[in-house]
Amino acid sequence: MMKEQTLLVPHEEDPLLAFAPEEPGLQWQRIMGMAVHGDANWELEICRKTCMTLAEAKSFAAADDRITFFFYVKHYAIMCRHQVLHAGDVVFFSGTPVLVAEAGADSFEKPAAPGSRFSITAAPGNHWVSIQAHMQVPFLSSTQAHAYLWPCLLPGQAHGAELQGGGLQAVLCYCPPHEVTDEVSEHPFAQGGWWVCGQYVHAGGKLQAEQTCFGGPYMAVAPGDILSCRIVYDAANHSWLQTITNCSNKDSVIFPMNAKQKTGQALEKNMLGFCLEKLLPARHEHSRLLHQCLSLFNVIARLTYPQSQLGQDLNQLPYIDNARLSDDQTCLHIGRIVLYNPMMHAGE
């Protein structure tokens, strides 16, 4: 049996990631002999560059979450409206590719976790005691779409069994503008926008409906802001503390959470999760979703006990960049995790 330990995690910071060199790094899905169709939505073009190598184009696109795909001109290409592009020209887009055959170009789509969800489970008897991750508030979003992004810690779930406790989530949310009514006129996000807060969500068990989801103070954030999210277990008090800091202006929100079993023991969290939810109200069922991808980067997660096999296959996943385990085998570092819904997944 593992000896009980008291583990408090000091504030650990990697420098903000210099995103995604070509090797090692994100593994792009190549679509041979294809470029963007003339009838596609060219308003989602982010930018275009000239005289780039393919490696430079991948690195440039990987560094910008607005970009979900690009096409690279190998020889020359004649596009819509008689545009002539030459070798080394690259056009970068957000959204979903709508492609047409073009012998002079190849398209490349950014990889992403299937279903916009990714999780890492600790070994039986082990559990996570902290997670910190950075995320950037998106630049591009539909005015009609809800979007939620979070890193979270969850209790384990045996096959066919209910969750024995809730998940701790640092949630970034986009809220579309509300219709002006007396009910929402005083809401701080009645005009729509991005906001963030700590959350506790209970997905099972016997809690009443009003107890299943609650959270701490929230703060408005702006596109481009970098947010640092930390969820840390205080072993001395059997409690959790969520802290979200806006690195752009040092504003922060804090949400303490004391969740115990009937025995008085703190609920263990042995599943580390990352998720992007994109939801639409029923009245907007035909509206466009979030156009860009989202990333969690500089992820640092710590376990109670060493686990030598932790994360050993993560670098084989096309949407994971630079995963490594600390020398003491208790701390997992991940450079970047990409979440969105691509047209196809690399490796399939």
C-alpha positions as CSV (number, residue, x, y, z in Angstrom):
1,M,0.0,0.0,0.0
2,M,1.2,3.5,-0.8
3,K,2.2,5.6,2.1
4,E,0.0,8.7,2.6
5,Q,1.8,11.9,1.5
6,T,1.1,15.6,1.9
7,L,1.8,17.3,-1.4
8,L,1.4,20.9,-2.0
9,V,2.5,22.2,-5.3
10,P,4.6,25.3,-5.5
11,H,3.9,27.8,-8.3
12,E,5.5,26.3,-11.4
13,E,5.8,28.3,-14.6
14,D,7.2,27.3,-17.9
15,P,7.9,30.3,-20.1
16,L,5.1,30.9,-22.5
17,L,5.5,28.3,-25.3
18,A,7.1,29.2,-28.5
19,F,4.6,27.1,-30.5
20,A,5.1,24.0,-32.5
21,P,8.3,23.5,-34.5
22,E,7.6,21.1,-37.4
23,E,9.6,18.2,-35.8
24,P,8.8,17.2,-33.2
25,G,5.4,18.8,-32.9
26,L,1.9,18.7,-34.4
27,Q,1.5,16.2,-37.2
28,W,-0.5,17.9,-40.0
29,Q,-3.0,16.1,-42.2
30,R,-1.9,16.5,-45.8
31,I,-4.5,16.6,-48.6
32,M,-2.6,16.2,-51.8
33,G,-3.5,18.3,-54.9
34,M,-6.2,20.3,-53.3
35,A,-6.7,24.0,-52.6
36,V,-9.7,26.1,-51.4
37,H,-12.7,26.1,-53.7
38,G,-13.6,29.4,-55.3
39,D,-17.1,29.3,-53.8
40,A,-15.7,28.7,-50.2
41,N,-16.0,31.4,-47.6
42,W,-12.9,33.4,-48.3
43,E,-13.9,35.8,-45.6
44,L,-12.3,33.3,-43.2
45,E,-8.9,33.8,-44.8
46,I,-6.5,34.9,-41.9
47,C,-3.6,36.0,-44.0
48,R,-1.2,34.9,-46.8
49,K,2.5,34.8,-47.1
50,T,5.1,34.5,-49.9
51,C,8.4,32.7,-50.3
52,M,7.8,30.2,-47.4
53,T,9.1,26.7,-47.0
54,L,6.6,24.1,-46.0
55,A,8.2,23.8,-42.6
56,E,7.9,27.5,-42.1
57,A,4.3,27.5,-43.1
58,K,3.5,24.7,-40.6
59,S,5.3,26.5,-37.8
60,F,3.5,29.7,-38.6
61,A,0.1,28.1,-38.7
62,A,0.7,26.1,-35.5
63,A,1.5,29.3,-33.6
64,D,-1.9,30.9,-34.4
65,D,-5.1,29.2,-33.0
66,R,-7.1,31.2,-35.5
67,I,-5.6,29.0,-38.3
68,T,-7.2,25.6,-38.7
69,F,-5.8,24.8,-42.2
70,F,-3.8,26.3,-45.1
71,F,-2.9,25.5,-48.7
72,Y,0.7,25.6,-49.9
73,V,1.5,26.3,-53.5
74,K,4.2,23.9,-54.9
75,H,4.4,25.2,-58.5
76,Y,1.7,27.8,-59.4
77,A,-2.0,27.9,-59.0
78,I,-4.8,30.0,-60.6
79,M,-7.5,30.7,-58.0
80,C,-10.9,32.4,-58.0
81,R,-11.1,35.8,-59.6
82,H,-8.0,35.0,-61.7
83,Q,-5.6,35.2,-58.8
84,V,-2.3,33.7,-59.8
85,L,-0.2,32.2,-56.9
86,H,3.4,31.1,-57.2
87,A,5.6,28.5,-55.6
88,G,6.1,29.2,-51.9
89,D,2.8,31.2,-51.6
90,V,0.7,30.1,-48.6
91,V,-2.9,31.1,-47.7
92,F,-4.0,30.5,-44.1
93,F,-7.7,30.0,-43.1
94,S,-10.0,29.4,-40.2
95,G,-13.0,27.2,-40.3
96,T,-13.6,23.9,-42.2
97,P,-11.8,23.3,-45.6
98,V,-14.0,23.4,-48.7
99,L,-11.5,22.2,-51.3
100,V,-11.2,21.6,-55.1
101,A,-8.6,19.8,-57.1
102,E,-5.6,21.9,-57.8
103,A,-2.4,20.1,-59.0
104,G,-0.1,23.0,-58.0
105,A,-1.0,23.0,-54.3
106,D,-1.5,20.8,-51.3
107,S,-3.7,21.6,-48.3
108,F,-2.8,20.9,-44.7
109,E,-5.3,20.7,-41.8
110,K,-4.3,21.2,-38.1
111,P,-4.7,18.0,-36.0
112,A,-7.0,17.9,-33.0
113,A,-8.2,15.6,-30.3
114,P,-11.2,13.5,-31.6
115,G,-14.4,14.9,-30.3
116,S,-12.6,17.9,-28.9
117,R,-11.9,15.9,-25.7
118,F,-8.8,14.4,-24.2
119,S,-8.1,12.8,-20.9
120,I,-5.2,11.1,-18.9
121,T,-6.1,8.7,-16.1
122,A,-3.7,8.0,-13.2
123,A,-2.9,4.4,-12.2
124,P,-5.1,2.7,-9.6
125,G,-4.3,4.0,-6.1
126,N,-2.7,7.2,-7.5
127,H,-4.4,10.6,-8.1
128,W,-3.7,14.1,-9.4
129,V,-3.0,16.8,-6.8
130,S,-2.6,19.8,-9.2
131,I,-3.1,21.0,-12.7
132,Q,-2.1,24.2,-14.3
133,A,-2.6,25.2,-17.9
134,H,-2.6,28.3,-20.1
135,M,-5.2,29.2,-22.7
136,Q,-5.7,32.1,-25.0
137,V,-9.1,33.8,-25.4
138,P,-10.1,33.2,-29.0
139,F,-10.2,36.0,-31.6
140,L,-12.8,34.4,-33.9
141,S,-16.2,33.3,-32.7
142,S,-19.7,33.2,-34.1
143,T,-22.0,35.8,-32.5
144,Q,-24.5,33.0,-32.3
145,A,-22.5,30.2,-30.6
146,H,-21.8,29.2,-27.1
147,A,-18.3,27.8,-26.5
148,Y,-16.8,26.3,-23.3
149,L,-13.2,25.4,-22.9
150,W,-11.7,23.9,-19.7
151,P,-8.9,21.9,-18.1
152,C,-10.4,19.8,-15.3
153,L,-9.8,17.2,-12.6
154,L,-12.3,14.4,-12.2
155,P,-12.8,11.4,-10.0
156,G,-12.3,7.9,-11.5
157,Q,-15.4,6.1,-12.9
158,A,-15.5,2.3,-12.8
159,H,-17.4,0.6,-15.6
160,G,-21.1,1.1,-15.1
161,A,-20.7,3.0,-11.8
162,E,-21.7,6.5,-11.0
163,L,-19.1,9.2,-10.4
164,Q,-18.5,9.4,-6.7
165,G,-17.8,13.2,-6.8
166,G,-17.8,16.1,-9.1
167,G,-15.3,17.6,-11.5
168,L,-13.2,20.8,-10.8
169,Q,-13.1,22.9,-13.9
170,A,-11.5,26.3,-14.9
171,V,-14.0,27.3,-17.5
172,L,-13.6,29.8,-20.3
173,C,-17.0,30.6,-21.9
174,Y,-18.3,32.7,-24.8
175,C,-21.9,34.0,-24.4
176,P,-23.7,35.3,-27.4
177,P,-25.6,38.6,-27.0
178,H,-28.9,38.2,-25.3
179,E,-32.2,39.5,-26.6
180,V,-32.9,42.6,-24.6
181,T,-35.4,41.7,-21.9
182,D,-36.0,42.8,-18.3
183,E,-34.6,39.4,-17.1
184,V,-31.2,39.8,-18.7
185,S,-30.8,43.6,-19.0
186,E,-28.7,43.7,-15.7
187,H,-26.7,40.6,-16.5
188,P,-22.9,41.5,-16.8
189,F,-22.7,39.7,-20.2
190,A,-26.1,40.8,-21.6
191,Q,-24.1,42.2,-24.6
192,G,-22.2,39.0,-25.0
193,G,-18.5,38.3,-24.7
194,W,-15.9,36.0,-23.1
195,W,-15.7,35.3,-19.4
196,V,-13.9,32.9,-17.1
197,C,-14.5,31.3,-13.6
198,G,-13.8,28.3,-11.5
199,Q,-16.5,25.7,-11.5
200,Y,-17.6,22.5,-9.6
201,V,-19.8,20.2,-11.7
202,H,-21.3,17.0,-10.2
203,A,-22.2,14.6,-13.0
204,G,-23.7,11.8,-10.9
205,G,-24.6,10.7,-7.4
206,K,-27.5,11.7,-5.2
207,L,-27.1,15.5,-5.1
208,Q,-30.1,17.7,-5.8
209,A,-30.4,19.5,-9.1
210,E,-29.4,22.9,-7.5
211,Q,-26.2,21.3,-6.2
212,T,-25.0,19.8,-9.4
213,C,-23.2,22.8,-10.8
214,F,-21.9,25.9,-9.0
215,G,-18.9,28.2,-9.3
216,G,-16.9,31.0,-8.0
217,P,-16.5,34.7,-9.0
218,Y,-16.2,35.3,-12.7
219,M,-14.4,38.0,-14.8
220,A,-14.7,39.3,-18.3
221,V,-11.7,38.6,-20.6
222,A,-10.9,39.9,-24.1
223,P,-9.7,38.1,-27.3
224,G,-6.0,37.5,-27.2
225,D,-5.7,37.5,-23.4
226,I,-3.6,34.7,-22.0
227,L,-5.1,33.0,-19.0
228,S,-3.3,30.9,-16.4
229,C,-5.5,28.3,-14.7
230,R,-4.4,26.4,-11.6
231,I,-6.3,23.8,-9.6
232,V,-4.4,22.7,-6.5
233,Y,-5.2,20.2,-3.7
234,D,-4.5,21.4,-0.1
235,A,-3.8,18.1,1.7
236,A,-3.7,19.8,5.1
237,N,-7.3,21.0,4.8
238,H,-8.7,18.4,2.4
239,S,-9.7,21.1,0.0
240,W,-9.1,22.4,-3.5
241,L,-8.2,25.9,-4.7
242,Q,-8.8,27.1,-8.2
243,T,-7.1,30.3,-9.3
244,I,-7.4,31.9,-12.8
245,T,-5.1,34.8,-13.6
246,N,-5.3,37.0,-16.7
247,C,-1.6,37.3,-17.6
248,S,-2.4,40.4,-19.7
249,N,-3.5,42.6,-16.8
250,K,-3.0,40.4,-13.7
251,D,-6.7,40.3,-12.8
252,S,-7.7,37.0,-11.1
253,V,-10.6,35.1,-9.7
254,I,-10.3,32.5,-6.9
255,F,-12.7,29.6,-6.1
256,P,-12.0,27.4,-3.0
257,M,-13.8,24.1,-2.9
258,N,-14.2,21.6,0.0
259,A,-15.6,18.3,-1.3
260,K,-15.5,15.3,1.1
261,Q,-16.9,11.9,1.2
262,K,-19.1,10.9,4.1
263,T,-16.0,9.4,5.8
264,G,-14.5,12.9,5.8
265,Q,-11.8,12.0,3.3
266,A,-11.3,14.3,0.4
267,L,-12.5,13.0,-2.9
268,E,-9.6,11.8,-5.0
269,K,-9.2,13.0,-8.6
270,N,-7.5,10.5,-10.8
271,M,-8.7,11.7,-14.2
272,L,-7.2,14.8,-15.9
273,G,-9.4,16.1,-18.6
274,F,-9.4,18.8,-21.4
275,C,-12.5,19.6,-23.3
276,L,-14.0,22.1,-25.8
277,E,-17.8,22.2,-25.9
278,K,-19.6,24.1,-28.6
279,L,-23.3,24.6,-28.0
280,L,-26.0,26.4,-29.8
281,P,-29.4,27.5,-28.5
282,A,-32.3,25.8,-30.4
283,R,-33.3,29.0,-32.1
284,H,-29.8,29.2,-33.7
285,E,-29.6,25.6,-34.9
286,H,-28.4,26.7,-38.3
287,S,-25.8,29.2,-37.1
288,R,-22.1,28.7,-37.4
289,L,-20.0,27.4,-34.6
290,L,-16.7,28.6,-33.4
291,H,-14.4,28.9,-36.4
292,Q,-11.0,28.5,-34.9
293,C,-9.3,25.9,-32.9
294,L,-8.4,26.3,-29.2
295,S,-5.3,25.2,-27.3
296,L,-4.3,24.4,-23.8
297,F,-0.5,24.9,-23.5
298,N,2.2,24.8,-20.9
299,V,0.2,22.1,-19.1
300,I,1.8,20.9,-15.8
301,A,0.1,18.2,-13.8
302,R,1.3,16.5,-10.7
303,L,0.5,13.1,-9.1
304,T,0.7,12.0,-5.5
305,Y,3.0,9.1,-6.3
306,P,5.6,8.4,-9.0
307,Q,4.2,6.7,-12.1
308,S,6.9,5.6,-14.6
309,Q,4.7,4.9,-17.5
310,L,2.8,8.2,-17.3
311,G,2.4,9.8,-20.7
312,Q,4.8,7.5,-22.5
313,D,2.7,7.4,-25.7
314,L,1.5,11.0,-25.7
315,N,4.1,12.2,-28.2
316,Q,2.7,9.7,-30.7
317,L,-0.6,11.6,-30.8
318,P,-0.7,14.2,-33.7
319,Y,-2.4,16.9,-31.6
320,I,0.0,16.7,-28.6
321,D,3.2,18.7,-28.7
322,N,6.3,18.0,-26.4
323,A,5.0,15.8,-23.6
324,R,7.6,14.8,-21.0
325,L,7.7,13.3,-17.5
326,S,9.8,14.8,-14.7
327,D,12.8,13.0,-13.3
328,D,10.9,12.1,-10.1
329,Q,8.1,10.7,-12.3
330,T,5.3,12.6,-10.5
331,C,5.0,15.6,-12.8
332,L,3.8,15.6,-16.4
333,H,4.5,18.5,-18.7
334,I,2.7,19.0,-22.1
335,G,3.6,21.8,-24.4
336,R,0.3,22.0,-26.2
337,I,-3.0,20.2,-26.7
338,V,-5.2,21.2,-29.7
339,L,-9.0,21.0,-29.5
340,Y,-11.5,21.6,-32.2
341,N,-13.5,19.6,-34.8
342,P,-11.3,19.1,-37.9
343,M,-12.6,17.7,-41.2
344,M,-10.3,14.6,-40.8
345,H,-7.9,13.4,-38.2
346,A,-4.2,12.8,-38.9
347,G,-3.3,9.1,-38.6
348,E,-6.7,7.8,-39.7
